[in-house]
């Protein structure tokens, strides 16, 4: 752990009241449900990758690029990882964290 290695104190999670914790759990569940809907839309073709990449919806932005690719028809885990590697996108990158060059390269690769 980096905190142990450098002698830094570990970050403590915020102390929440039971009501705050319950509200946070509900909010997290809603976000997961929204991202699941986005993946279904990608699978069905009602949402394109190009639209997802330029979307300002925070739920789309927080979706991992790998999860987006895996939800596309005809792309499985292996092909999705291969595309990510060829384009130069880290496995843990979210859509909102993509740079302009990465977005362009991803769209060009998928257009092939």
C-alpha positions in Angstrom: 0.0 0.0 0.0 1.4 3.4 -0.9 0.3 4.9 2.4 2.3 2.2 4.3 5.3 2.6 1.9 5.7 6.3 2.4 4.7 6.5 6.0 1.6 8.5 5.2 -1.6 8.1 7.3 -4.3 6.2 5.6 -7.3 8.2 4.6 -10.3 7.6 6.9 -13.7 7.3 5.3 -16.1 10.1 6.1 -18.3 9.6 9.2 -21.9 9.5 8.0 -25.1 9.4 9.9 -27.3 6.4 9.1 -29.6 8.7 7.1 -26.7 10.0 5.0 -25.4 6.5 4.5 -28.8 5.3 3.3 -29.1 8.3 1.0 -25.6 7.6 -0.5 -26.5 3.9 -1.0 -29.7 4.9 -2.8 -27.8 7.4 -5.0 -25.2 4.8 -5.9 -27.9 2.2 -6.8 -29.6 4.8 -9.1 -26.2 5.5 -10.8 -25.6 1.8 -11.4 -29.1 1.3 -12.8 -28.6 4.3 -15.1 -25.3 2.9 -16.4 -26.9 -0.5 -16.9 -29.6 1.2 -19.1 -26.8 2.9 -21.1 -25.1 -0.4 -21.7 -28.5 -1.9 -22.9 -28.9 1.1 -25.3 -25.4 0.5 -26.7 -26.2 -3.2 -27.2 -29.5 -2.5 -28.9 -27.9 0.2 -31.1 -30.2 3.0 -29.8 -27.1 4.8 -28.5 -24.0 5.0 -30.7 -20.4 5.0 -29.4 -19.9 8.5 -30.9 -22.9 9.8 -29.1 -21.8 8.2 -25.8 -18.3 9.7 -26.1 -19.6 13.3 -26.6 -22.5 13.0 -24.2 -22.6 15.4 -21.2 -24.7 13.0 -19.1 -22.7 12.3 -16.0 -23.9 8.7 -16.0 -22.4 8.1 -19.4 -19.2 9.9 -18.4 -18.7 7.6 -15.4 -19.0 4.4 -17.5 -15.7 2.7 -18.0 -14.6 2.5 -21.7 -14.1 -1.2 -21.4 -17.6 -1.8 -20.2 -18.9 0.4 -23.0 -17.0 -1.7 -25.6 -18.0 -5.0 -24.0 -21.6 -4.0 -24.3 -21.4 -3.5 -28.1 -22.8 -6.3 -30.2 -20.1 -8.6 -31.5 -17.5 -7.4 -29.1 -16.5 -9.6 -26.1 -14.0 -9.2 -23.4 -11.0 -10.2 -25.5 -11.8 -8.0 -28.5 -12.6 -5.1 -26.2 -9.3 -5.3 -24.4 -7.4 -5.7 -27.7 -9.1 -2.5 -29.0 -8.2 -0.7 -25.8 -4.6 -1.8 -26.1 -4.3 -0.8 -29.8 -5.8 2.6 -29.2 -3.8 3.2 -26.0 -6.5 3.5 -23.4 -5.9 2.1 -19.9 -8.3 -0.6 -18.7 -9.7 1.5 -15.8 -10.3 4.7 -17.9 -13.8 6.2 -17.8 -15.4 7.8 -20.8 -15.2 11.3 -19.2 -11.4 10.8 -18.8 -10.7 10.2 -22.4 -8.6 12.8 -24.2 -9.5 14.2 -27.6 -6.8 12.1 -29.4 -8.1 8.9 -27.6 -11.7 9.6 -28.5 -10.7 10.2 -32.2 -8.5 7.0 -32.3 -11.3 4.9 -30.7 -13.9 6.1 -33.1 -11.6 5.6 -36.1 -10.8 2.1 -34.9 -14.4 1.2 -34.4 -15.3 2.5 -37.9 -13.0 -0.1 -39.5 
